[in-house]
């Protein structure tokens, strides 16, 4: 019985019907007003004049974000690796160093 109660399909159905029931019960509190005149107007981060929208360039930031992600995952894998498996952390360290070298080559 416990295997059935802890199975992913059963838990999914439980949460699905729970959210469906909650949605039905809270539907009476939903906003029923008609949308305003600018409800469908384009909106760009608080700027109403979208023709003159400034789009910042984050291409230099990507390298640092990529390195942060690689190092973060590298530390998580090495810190949680089992004691009897030494090849996996070594492979991750080598691949992480290679990824950092490739990122800084640009």
N, CA, C and O atoms as CSV, one atom per row, in Angstrom:
chain,resi,resn,atom,element,x,y,z
A,1,UNK,N,N,0.817,-1.197,0.000
A,1,UNK,CA,C,0.000,0.000,0.000
A,1,UNK,C,C,0.858,1.256,0.000
A,1,UNK,O,O,0.550,2.228,-0.690
A,2,UNK,N,N,1.962,1.230,0.797
A,2,UNK,CA,C,2.841,2.394,0.835
A,2,UNK,C,C,3.473,2.666,-0.520
A,2,UNK,O,O,3.691,3.819,-0.892
A,3,UNK,N,N,3.769,1.590,-1.262
A,3,UNK,CA,C,4.358,1.767,-2.586
A,3,UNK,C,C,3.389,2.512,-3.507
A,3,UNK,O,O,3.813,3.333,-4.321
A,4,UNK,N,N,2.119,2.233,-3.383
A,4,UNK,CA,C,1.122,2.933,-4.198
A,4,UNK,C,C,0.984,4.389,-3.768
A,4,UNK,O,O,0.893,5.280,-4.613
A,5,UNK,N,N,0.969,4.635,-2.461
A,5,UNK,CA,C,0.810,6.003,-1.967
A,5,UNK,C,C,2.002,6.887,-2.307
A,5,UNK,O,O,1.836,8.092,-2.496
A,6,UNK,N,N,3.187,6.319,-2.387
A,6,UNK,CA,C,4.388,7.101,-2.682
A,6,UNK,C,C,4.780,7.059,-4.153
A,6,UNK,O,O,5.838,7.573,-4.514
A,7,UNK,N,N,3.968,6.471,-4.998
A,7,UNK,CA,C,4.303,6.402,-6.416
A,7,UNK,C,C,4.087,7.769,-7.074
A,7,UNK,O,O,3.126,8.463,-6.743
A,8,UNK,N,N,4.966,8.162,-7.998
A,8,UNK,CA,C,4.843,9.477,-8.643
A,8,UNK,C,C,3.509,9.720,-9.348
A,8,UNK,O,O,2.984,10.828,-9.241
A,9,UNK,N,N,2.924,8.744,-10.069
A,9,UNK,CA,C,1.630,9.029,-10.693
A,9,UNK,C,C,0.528,9.336,-9.679
A,9,UNK,O,O,-0.305,10.211,-9.916
A,10,UNK,N,N,0.521,8.631,-8.565
A,10,UNK,CA,C,-0.499,8.874,-7.542
A,10,UNK,C,C,-0.311,10.252,-6.915
A,10,UNK,O,O,-1.286,10.975,-6.712
A,11,UNK,N,N,0.921,10.621,-6.609
A,11,UNK,CA,C,1.191,11.933,-6.027
A,11,UNK,C,C,0.852,13.033,-7.024
A,11,UNK,O,O,0.312,14.071,-6.641
A,12,UNK,N,N,1.168,12.815,-8.315
A,12,UNK,CA,C,0.812,13.791,-9.340
A,12,UNK,C,C,-0.697,13.990,-9.395
A,12,UNK,O,O,-1.172,15.125,-9.420
A,13,UNK,N,N,-1.456,12.892,-9.414
A,13,UNK,CA,C,-2.917,13.000,-9.461
A,13,UNK,C,C,-3.458,13.679,-8.204
A,13,UNK,O,O,-4.403,14.464,-8.277
A,14,UNK,N,N,-2.865,13.380,-7.065
A,14,UNK,CA,C,-3.295,14.004,-5.821
A,14,UNK,C,C,-3.098,15.520,-5.870
A,14,UNK,O,O,-4.004,16.278,-5.524
A,15,UNK,N,N,-1.913,15.959,-6.301
A,15,UNK,CA,C,-1.657,17.386,-6.404
A,15,UNK,C,C,-2.511,18.031,-7.502
A,15,UNK,O,O,-3.006,19.145,-7.325
A,16,UNK,N,N,-2.686,17.343,-8.628
A,16,UNK,CA,C,-3.482,17.890,-9.721
A,16,UNK,C,C,-4.917,18.158,-9.275
A,16,UNK,O,O,-5.450,19.245,-9.495
A,17,UNK,N,N,-5.532,17.165,-8.652
A,17,UNK,CA,C,-6.917,17.350,-8.219
A,17,UNK,C,C,-7.011,18.313,-7.038
A,17,UNK,O,O,-8.019,19.004,-6.885
A,18,UNK,N,N,-5.980,18.367,-6.208
A,18,UNK,CA,C,-5.956,19.347,-5.123
A,18,UNK,C,C,-5.914,20.770,-5.663
A,18,UNK,O,O,-6.657,21.634,-5.197
A,19,UNK,N,N,-5.040,21.020,-6.652
A,19,UNK,CA,C,-4.978,22.345,-7.266
A,19,UNK,C,C,-6.250,22.670,-8.040
A,19,UNK,O,O,-6.697,23.817,-8.046
A,20,UNK,N,N,-6.835,21.672,-8.692
A,20,UNK,CA,C,-8.084,21.887,-9.420
A,20,UNK,C,C,-9.198,22.276,-8.452
A,20,UNK,O,O,-9.961,23.204,-8.722
A,21,UNK,N,N,-9.293,21.584,-7.347
A,21,UNK,CA,C,-10.310,21.901,-6.348
A,21,UNK,C,C,-10.073,23.288,-5.744
A,21,UNK,O,O,-11.020,24.052,-5.559
A,22,UNK,N,N,-8.821,23.614,-5.440
A,22,UNK,CA,C,-8.498,24.934,-4.900
A,22,UNK,C,C,-8.822,26.024,-5.906
A,22,UNK,O,O,-9.325,27.086,-5.537
A,23,UNK,N,N,-8.538,25.767,-7.166
A,23,UNK,CA,C,-8.849,26.746,-8.211
A,23,UNK,C,C,-10.355,26.977,-8.320
A,23,UNK,O,O,-10.802,28.114,-8.477
A,24,UNK,N,N,-11.127,25.914,-8.239
A,24,UNK,CA,C,-12.584,26.052,-8.306
A,24,UNK,C,C,-13.135,26.812,-7.101
A,24,UNK,O,O,-14.062,27.612,-7.228
A,25,UNK,N,N,-12.558,26.553,-5.941
A,25,UNK,CA,C,-13.049,27.222,-4.737
A,25,UNK,C,C,-12.674,28.705,-4.716
A,25,UNK,O,O,-13.442,29.524,-4.211
A,26,UNK,N,N,-11.516,29.059,-5.252
A,26,UNK,CA,C,-11.063,30.449,-5.232
A,26,UNK,C,C,-11.499,31.237,-6.470
A,26,UNK,O,O,-11.181,32.420,-6.589
A,27,UNK,N,N,-12.213,30.605,-7.377
A,27,UNK,CA,C,-12.661,31.269,-8.601
A,27,UNK,C,C,-13.589,32.447,-8.311
A,27,UNK,O,O,-13.614,33.421,-9.063
A,28,UNK,N,N,-14.342,32.360,-7.236
A,28,UNK,CA,C,-15.281,33.440,-6.918
A,28,UNK,C,C,-14.565,34.716,-6.503
A,28,UNK,O,O,-15.164,35.791,-6.534
A,29,UNK,N,N,-13.293,34.625,-6.113
A,29,UNK,CA,C,-12.521,35.804,-5.728
A,29,UNK,C,C,-11.735,36.413,-6.893
A,29,UNK,O,O,-11.033,37.407,-6.704
A,30,UNK,N,N,-11.839,35.839,-8.078
A,30,UNK,CA,C,-11.091,36.326,-9.236
A,30,UNK,C,C,-11.640,37.670,-9.713
A,30,UNK,O,O,-12.812,37.982,-9.505
A,31,UNK,N,N,-10.788,38.453,-10.347
A,31,UNK,CA,C,-11.179,39.763,-10.874
A,31,UNK,C,C,-12.071,39.562,-12.098
A,31,UNK,O,O,-11.678,38.885,-13.048
A,32,UNK,N,N,-13.253,40.138,-12.078
A,32,UNK,CA,C,-14.197,39.969,-13.183
A,32,UNK,C,C,-14.412,41.259,-13.961
A,32,UNK,O,O,-15.292,41.316,-14.820
A,33,UNK,N,N,-13.626,42.295,-13.679
A,33,UNK,CA,C,-13.762,43.556,-14.401
A,33,UNK,C,C,-13.238,43.419,-15.828
A,33,UNK,O,O,-12.412,42.555,-16.124
A,34,UNK,N,N,-13.732,44.280,-16.694
A,34,UNK,CA,C,-13.223,44.315,-18.066
A,34,UNK,C,C,-11.838,44.946,-18.052
A,34,UNK,O,O,-11.579,45.847,-17.255
A,35,UNK,N,N,-10.942,44.484,-18.927
A,35,UNK,CA,C,-9.597,45.056,-18.952
A,35,UNK,C,C,-9.619,46.513,-19.405
A,35,UNK,O,O,-10.511,46.930,-20.144
A,36,UNK,N,N,-8.637,47.276,-18.959
A,36,UNK,CA,C,-8.546,48.696,-19.304
A,36,UNK,C,C,-8.180,48.913,-20.760
A,36,UNK,O,O,-7.988,47.958,-21.513
A,37,UNK,N,N,-8.086,50.179,-21.152
A,37,UNK,CA,C,-7.826,50.493,-22.555
A,37,UNK,C,C,-6.417,50.124,-22.989
A,37,UNK,O,O,-6.182,49.902,-24.177
A,38,UNK,N,N,-5.470,50.052,-22.050
A,38,UNK,CA,C,-4.093,49.711,-22.388
A,38,UNK,C,C,-3.724,48.286,-21.969
A,38,UNK,O,O,-2.545,47.970,-21.808
A,39,UNK,N,N,-4.690,47.462,-21.798
A,39,UNK,CA,C,-4.416,46.101,-21.347
A,39,UNK,C,C,-3.631,45.304,-22.378
A,39,UNK,O,O,-2.803,44.472,-22.008
A,40,UNK,N,N,-3.869,45.535,-23.644
A,40,UNK,CA,C,-3.180,44.797,-24.698
A,40,UNK,C,C,-2.078,45.614,-25.361
A,40,UNK,O,O,-1.514,45.182,-26.366
A,41,UNK,N,N,-1.761,46.786,-24.816
A,41,UNK,CA,C,-0.699,47.618,-25.382
A,41,UNK,C,C,0.663,47.002,-25.052
A,41,UNK,O,O,0.814,46.363,-24.011
A,42,UNK,N,N,1.651,47.187,-25.926
A,42,UNK,CA,C,2.982,46.645,-25.633
A,42,UNK,C,C,3.583,47.297,-24.403
A,42,UNK,O,O,3.377,48.484,-24.151
A,43,UNK,N,N,4.317,46.520,-23.650
A,43,UNK,CA,C,4.886,47.002,-22.392
A,43,UNK,C,C,6.316,46.488,-22.306
A,43,UNK,O,O,6.541,45.279,-22.366
A,44,UNK,N,N,7.271,47.375,-22.167
A,44,UNK,CA,C,8.670,46.980,-22.131
A,44,UNK,C,C,9.327,47.532,-20.878
A,44,UNK,O,O,9.890,48.627,-20.907
A,45,UNK,N,N,9.266,46.805,-19.799
A,45,UNK,CA,C,9.942,47.159,-18.541
A,45,UNK,C,C,9.578,48.561,-18.069
A,45,UNK,O,O,10.460,49.314,-17.656
A,46,UNK,N,N,8.333,48.920,-18.120
A,46,UNK,CA,C,7.895,50.212,-17.633
A,46,UNK,C,C,7.923,51.312,-18.670
A,46,UNK,O,O,7.486,52.430,-18.397
A,47,UNK,N,N,8.431,51.016,-19.862
A,47,UNK,CA,C,8.501,52.033,-20.909
A,47,UNK,C,C,7.264,51.920,-21.798
A,47,UNK,O,O,6.979,50.852,-22.339
A,48,UNK,N,N,6.546,52.999,-21.945
A,48,UNK,CA,C,5.364,52.988,-22.799
A,48,UNK,C,C,5.735,53.171,-24.264
A,48,UNK,O,O,5.051,52.644,-25.141
A,49,UNK,N,N,6.797,53.902,-24.541
A,49,UNK,CA,C,7.201,54.172,-25.923
A,49,UNK,C,C,8.134,53.050,-26.382
A,49,UNK,O,O,9.351,53.150,-26.225
A,50,UNK,N,N,7.567,51.989,-26.947
A,50,UNK,CA,C,8.343,50.800,-27.278
A,50,UNK,C,C,9.232,51.015,-28.500
A,50,UNK,O,O,10.197,50.272,-28.680
A,51,UNK,N,N,8.939,52.008,-29.349
A,51,UNK,CA,C,9.782,52.230,-30.529
A,51,UNK,C,C,11.191,52.635,-30.120
A,51,UNK,O,O,12.149,52.293,-30.813
A,52,UNK,N,N,11.339,53.348,-29.024
A,52,UNK,CA,C,12.643,53.797,-28.568
A,52,UNK,C,C,13.164,52.948,-27.412
A,52,UNK,O,O,13.898,53.447,-26.559
A,53,UNK,N,N,12.797,51.695,-27.380
A,53,UNK,CA,C,13.192,50.792,-26.301
A,53,UNK,C,C,14.694,50.525,-26.372
A,53,UNK,O,O,15.229,50.237,-27.442
A,54,UNK,N,N,15.358,50.619,-25.246
A,54,UNK,CA,C,16.790,50.349,-25.163
A,54,UNK,C,C,16.977,48.906,-24.729
A,54,UNK,O,O,16.477,48.495,-23.682
A,55,UNK,N,N,17.699,48.136,-25.536
A,55,UNK,CA,C,17.948,46.739,-25.229
A,55,UNK,C,C,19.404,46.589,-24.808
A,55,UNK,O,O,20.288,46.649,-25.664
A,56,UNK,N,N,19.686,46.397,-23.526
A,56,UNK,CA,C,21.074,46.294,-23.082
A,56,UNK,C,C,21.744,45.028,-23.608
A,56,UNK,O,O,21.081,44.027,-23.877
A,57,UNK,N,N,23.060,45.087,-23.751
A,57,UNK,CA,C,23.841,43.973,-24.261
A,57,UNK,C,C,24.504,43.257,-23.084
A,57,UNK,O,O,25.319,43.847,-22.374
A,58,UNK,N,N,24.159,42.006,-22.882
A,58,UNK,CA,C,24.705,41.224,-21.783
A,58,UNK,C,C,25.695,40.173,-22.274
A,58,UNK,O,O,25.938,39.197,-21.564
A,59,UNK,N,N,26.266,40.333,-23.444
A,59,UNK,CA,C,27.150,39.310,-23.996
A,59,UNK,C,C,28.424,39.153,-23.186
A,59,UNK,O,O,28.956,38.045,-23.107
A,60,UNK,N,N,28.935,40.218,-22.581
A,60,UNK,CA,C,30.133,40.090,-21.752
A,60,UNK,C,C,29.812,39.429,-20.416
A,60,UNK,O,O,30.689,38.817,-19.807
A,61,UNK,N,N,28.608,39.537,-19.965
A,61,UNK,CA,C,28.183,38.949,-18.702
A,61,UNK,C,C,28.014,37.433,-18.825
A,61,UNK,O,O,28.132,36.713,-17.834
A,62,UNK,N,N,27.739,36.948,-20.040
A,62,UNK,CA,C,27.459,35.530,-20.246
A,62,UNK,C,C,28.625,34.659,-19.810
A,62,UNK,O,O,28.414,33.602,-19.216
A,63,UNK,N,N,29.847,35.081,-20.092
A,63,UNK,CA,C,31.020,34.283,-19.729
A,63,UNK,C,C,31.092,34.069,-18.225
A,63,UNK,O,O,31.356,32.956,-17.769
A,64,UNK,N,N,30.861,35.116,-17.456
A,64,UNK,CA,C,30.922,34.987,-16.001
A,64,UNK,C,C,29.763,34.154,-15.454
A,64,UNK,O,O,29.936,33.399,-14.497
A,65,UNK,N,N,28.608,34.290,-16.047
A,65,UNK,CA,C,27.465,33.475,-15.621
A,65,UNK,C,C,27.715,31.998,-15.936
A,65,UNK,O,O,27.376,31.121,-15.142
A,66,UNK,N,N,28.307,31.738,-17.091
A,66,UNK,CA,C,28.622,30.360,-17.476
A,66,UNK,C,C,29.652,29.760,-16.513
A,66,UNK,O,O,29.508,28.617,-16.078
A,67,UNK,N,N,30.679,30.527,-16.188
A,67,UNK,CA,C,31.714,30.028,-15.281
A,67,UNK,C,C,31.132,29.803,-13.885
A,67,UNK,O,O,31.446,28.800,-13.244
A,68,UNK,N,N,30.301,30.706,-13.413
A,68,UNK,CA,C,29.660,30.519,-12.116
A,68,UNK,C,C,28.842,29.232,-12.101
A,68,UNK,O,O,28.888,28.480,-11.128
A,69,UNK,N,N,28.096,28.974,-13.170
A,69,UNK,CA,C,27.268,27.771,-13.240
A,69,UNK,C,C,28.139,26.522,-13.256
A,69,UNK,O,O,27.853,25.557,-12.547
A,70,UNK,N,N,29.199,26.532,-14.057
A,70,UNK,CA,C,30.087,25.369,-14.142
A,70,UNK,C,C,30.737,25.091,-12.789
A,70,UNK,O,O,30.772,23.945,-12.339
A,71,UNK,N,N,31.248,26.130,-12.147
A,71,UNK,CA,C,31.918,25.940,-10.856
A,71,UNK,C,C,30.912,25.508,-9.789
A,71,UNK,O,O,31.235,24.677,-8.940
A,72,UNK,N,N,29.719,26.051,-9.821
A,72,UNK,CA,C,28.697,25.685,-8.848
A,72,UNK,C,C,28.354,24.199,-8.966
A,72,UNK,O,O,28.327,23.491,-7.959
A,73,UNK,N,N,28.098,23.728,-10.165
A,73,UNK,CA,C,27.771,22.318,-10.380
A,73,UNK,C,C,28.967,21.443,-10.062
A,73,UNK,O,O,28.811,20.355,-9.506
A,74,UNK,N,N,30.156,21.905,-10.408
A,74,UNK,CA,C,31.375,21.156,-10.107
A,74,UNK,C,C,31.535,20.942,-8.604
A,74,UNK,O,O,31.837,19.833,-8.164
A,75,UNK,N,N,31.335,21.987,-7.822
A,75,UNK,CA,C,31.451,21.869,-6.366
A,75,UNK,C,C,30.366,20.955,-5.806
A,75,UNK,O,O,30.638,20.155,-4.911
A,76,UNK,N,N,29.137,21.062,-6.320
A,76,UNK,CA,C,28.067,20.192,-5.831
A,76,UNK,C,C,28.357,18.719,-6.123
A,76,UNK,O,O,28.127,17.860,-5.272
A,77,UNK,N,N,28.860,18.429,-7.317
A,77,UNK,CA,C,29.139,17.031,-7.677
A,77,UNK,C,C,30.293,16.490,-6.851
A,77,UNK,O,O,30.221,15.370,-6.346
A,78,UNK,N,N,31.362,17.277,-6.706
A,78,UNK,CA,C,32.521,16.806,-5.937
A,78,UNK,C,C,32.164,16.656,-4.455
A,78,UNK,O,O,32.609,15.707,-3.810
A,79,UNK,N,N,31.383,17.562,-3.920
A,79,UNK,CA,C,31.031,17.497,-2.496
A,79,UNK,C,C,30.092,16.344,-2.177
A,79,UNK,O,O,30.106,15.833,-1.057
A,80,UNK,N,N,29.279,15.925,-3.135
A,80,UNK,CA,C,28.314,14.859,-2.865
A,80,UNK,C,C,28.715,13.521,-3.468
A,80,UNK,O,O,27.922,12.580,-3.461
A,81,UNK,N,N,29.934,13.421,-3.989
A,81,UNK,CA,C,30.383,12.160,-4.594
A,81,UNK,C,C,30.626,11.121,-3.500
A,81,UNK,O,O,31.134,11.449,-2.428
A,82,UNK,N,N,30.264,9.880,-3.773
A,82,UNK,CA,C,30.525,8.828,-2.786
A,82,UNK,C,C,32.033,8.615,-2.591
A,82,UNK,O,O,32.826,8.913,-3.484
A,83,UNK,N,N,32.417,8.101,-1.430
A,83,UNK,CA,C,33.835,7.908,-1.125
A,83,UNK,C,C,34.494,6.867,-2.021
A,83,UNK,O,O,35.673,6.983,-2.354
A,84,UNK,N,N,33.728,5.850,-2.413
A,84,UNK,CA,C,34.327,4.773,-3.195
A,84,UNK,C,C,34.423,5.077,-4.689
A,84,UNK,O,O,34.963,4.263,-5.438
A,85,UNK,N,N,33.925,6.205,-5.137
A,85,UNK,CA,C,33.992,6.576,-6.556
A,85,UNK,C,C,34.897,7.798,-6.681
A,85,UNK,O,O,34.488,8.919,-6.377
A,86,UNK,N,N,36.144,7.567,-7.136
A,86,UNK,CA,C,37.064,8.687,-7.261
A,86,UNK,C,C,37.158,9.218,-8.686
A,86,UNK,O,O,37.588,10.353,-8.887
A,87,UNK,N,N,36.773,8.437,-9.663
A,87,UNK,CA,C,36.938,8.857,-11.055
A,87,UNK,C,C,35.930,9.931,-11.443
A,87,UNK,O,O,36.240,10.802,-12.256
A,88,UNK,N,N,34.732,9.882,-10.874
A,88,UNK,CA,C,33.708,10.860,-11.239
A,88,UNK,C,C,34.089,12.290,-10.827
A,88,UNK,O,O,33.990,13.186,-11.665
A,89,UNK,N,N,34.515,12.549,-9.593
A,89,UNK,CA,C,34.919,13.915,-9.257
A,89,UNK,C,C,36.128,14.391,-10.058
A,89,UNK,O,O,36.210,15.563,-10.427
A,90,UNK,N,N,37.057,13.490,-10.325
A,90,UNK,CA,C,38.234,13.870,-11.116
A,90,UNK,C,C,37.813,14.243,-12.529
A,90,UNK,O,O,38.309,15.223,-13.085
A,91,UNK,N,N,36.900,13.469,-13.117
A,91,UNK,CA,C,36.416,13.782,-14.468
A,91,UNK,C,C,35.679,15.111,-14.485
A,91,UNK,O,O,35.819,15.880,-15.436
A,92,UNK,N,N,34.895,15.394,-13.450
A,92,UNK,CA,C,34.189,16.671,-13.387
A,92,UNK,C,C,35.152,17.840,-13.199
A,92,UNK,O,O,34.954,18.904,-13.786
A,93,UNK,N,N,36.185,17.654,-12.391
A,93,UNK,CA,C,37.164,18.720,-12.202
A,93,UNK,C,C,37.892,19.011,-13.503
A,93,UNK,O,O,38.087,20.174,-13.855
A,94,UNK,N,N,38.293,17.977,-14.216
A,94,UNK,CA,C,38.982,18.171,-15.500
A,94,UNK,C,C,38.065,18.835,-16.517
A,94,UNK,O,O,38.480,19.761,-17.214
A,95,UNK,N,N,36.817,18.368,-16.609
A,95,UNK,CA,C,35.888,18.980,-17.569
A,95,UNK,C,C,35.549,20.416,-17.176
A,95,UNK,O,O,35.360,21.263,-18.050
A,96,UNK,N,N,35.467,20.703,-15.868
A,96,UNK,CA,C,35.217,22.076,-15.420
A,96,UNK,C,C,36.374,23.003,-15.761
A,96,UNK,O,O,36.165,24.127,-16.219
A,97,UNK,N,N,37.604,22.525,-15.533
A,97,UNK,CA,C,38.774,23.335,-15.898
A,97,UNK,C,C,38.834,23.568,-17.394
A,97,UNK,O,O,39.179,24.664,-17.835
A,98,UNK,N,N,38.504,22.559,-18.179
A,98,UNK,CA,C,38.478,22.703,-19.638
A,98,UNK,C,C,37.404,23.708,-20.068
A,98,UNK,O,O,37.641,24.520,-20.963
A,99,UNK,N,N,36.233,23.657,-19.440
A,99,UNK,CA,C,35.159,24.601,-19.775
A,99,UNK,C,C,35.565,26.032,-19.440
A,99,UNK,O,O,35.274,26.954,-20.201
A,100,UNK,N,N,36.237,26.220,-18.305
A,100,UNK,CA,C,36.687,27.564,-17.925
A,100,UNK,C,C,37.755,28.077,-18.888
A,100,UNK,O,O,37.752,29.251,-19.260
A,101,UNK,N,N,38.674,27.185,-19.292
A,101,UNK,CA,C,39.695,27.583,-20.261
A,101,UNK,C,C,39.069,27.981,-21.596
A,101,UNK,O,O,39.460,28.977,-22.205
A,102,UNK,N,N,38.100,27.198,-22.038
A,102,UNK,CA,C,37.421,27.517,-23.317
A,102,UNK,C,C,36.666,28.828,-23.200
A,102,UNK,O,O,36.668,29.627,-24.136
A,103,UNK,N,N,36.019,29.061,-22.060
A,103,UNK,CA,C,35.253,30.305,-21.892
A,103,UNK,C,C,36.166,31.516,-21.906
A,103,UNK,O,O,35.784,32.553,-22.449
A,104,UNK,N,N,37.369,31.426,-21.325
A,104,UNK,CA,C,38.273,32.564,-21.298
A,104,UNK,C,C,39.102,32.708,-22.565
A,104,UNK,O,O,39.756,33.734,-22.751
A,105,UNK,N,N,39.093,31.717,-23.433
A,105,UNK,CA,C,39.823,31.819,-24.711
A,105,UNK,C,C,39.169,32.861,-25.616
A,105,UNK,O,O,39.844,33.478,-26.440
A,106,UNK,N,N,37.879,33.055,-25.470
A,106,UNK,CA,C,37.166,34.017,-26.321
A,106,UNK,C,C,37.612,35.362,-25.929
A,106,UNK,O,O,37.157,36.354,-26.498
